[in-house]
């Protein structure tokens, strides 16, 4: 599975060559995302229960805040107790919390439990990404993250259709099914995924002192800060597809079905073409793939502004341009944290990288709608500029620098992290598994 052998390797061959454990992670991601109903339907549920739209909105904001905290918590736990243990804790806790929301009647406890649900539901992401990347050959990691995105997108597309039917039977069913799918992923992790081991133990086996790491380790990595800036700006404009775009389309006299068609074209293009395009993009330098993707995303949003004024043909063309940006840049952007992190801080790198993206997604709708109300159609040109800035940050921050991580200063004030003991790809996995010994995750 050398770099040379991976040239032009497609998704099917990559999937066949992944370890069974990696396939189970992808299955778990799909199952969990398929049933992740609460975030999408929380506002409608609370309004149905008699709460005001404002109260429902604040509760959803609580979920978003909890998600950011959860990604940071998940990153730290992944480094300290290992990715599998973190994933199990996250999913089991999420299952219990999401079901409990449907039993509460007082607004204060609902908001608190929704916050905790968001925290524990999203805490699995650093662990999941660390497991996937750790069990994948370097020249297949971008393709593997593309598969991870497909699992998320297919689950997120199919799940709400089932949820809409469940609501016609009983609103509470969406919480029960959400909890059941989280429990299912937790059981997959508990029963079938490799165990983790502390980084200190791994370093001791190699005769080296264990590294200590904290989030300060990440914040001292200046190129990585530029990567996080790119992720934040990326999220701020990406989320406008769900915030400003429907308002802009209907506000210019188009029917709602036009927005639905735009959404369908976007989702369909991602599902059908992402793995095919990633076959060629996966071997590009990370800075090139990420920056080109972000440039195209910004250009697509600018094209939306032109299309809304000019006509539907331009609107749909702009949609395809923006989606190609996501396809080209997305897998590389989300694979980057584990690729560049020092062993003792992989979870924290993923946690912060995903965390700033979630912050952008949480703040983006309110900021976007506010700006759109002030400047109208010029808003889309601002998005284009933001796309350009995010591309520049990615170009500088994601240059390949093999020696950069080894020279990172390590925080001295915290206990050793029990880092991601994911078995490396290749023969080491097979030796451990065939020998009946303890798997490492």
Secondary structure, DSSP 8 states (H G I E B T S, - for coil): --TGGGTT--HHHHHHHS-HHHHHHHHHHHHHHHT--HHHHHHHHHHHTT--HHHHHHHHHHHHHHHHHHHHHHHHHHHHT-HHHHHHHHHHHHHHHHHHHTT--SHHHHHHHHHHHHHHHHTHHHHHHHHHHHTS-GGGHHHHHHHHHHHHHHHHHHHHHHHHHHHHH-THHHHHHHHHHHHHHHHHHHHHS-----HHHHHHHTT-------HHHHHT-HHHHHHHHHHHHHHHHHGGGTTHHHHHHHHTT--HHHHHHHHHHHHHHHHHHHHHHHHHHTTS-HHHHHHHHHHHHHHHHHHHHHHHHH-HHHHHHHHHHHHHHHHHHHHHHHHHHHHHS-GGGHHHHHHHHHHHHHHHHHHHHHHHHHHHHHHGGGHHHHHHHHHHHHHHHHHHHT---TTTTTT----SSS----------SSHHHHHHHHTT-----
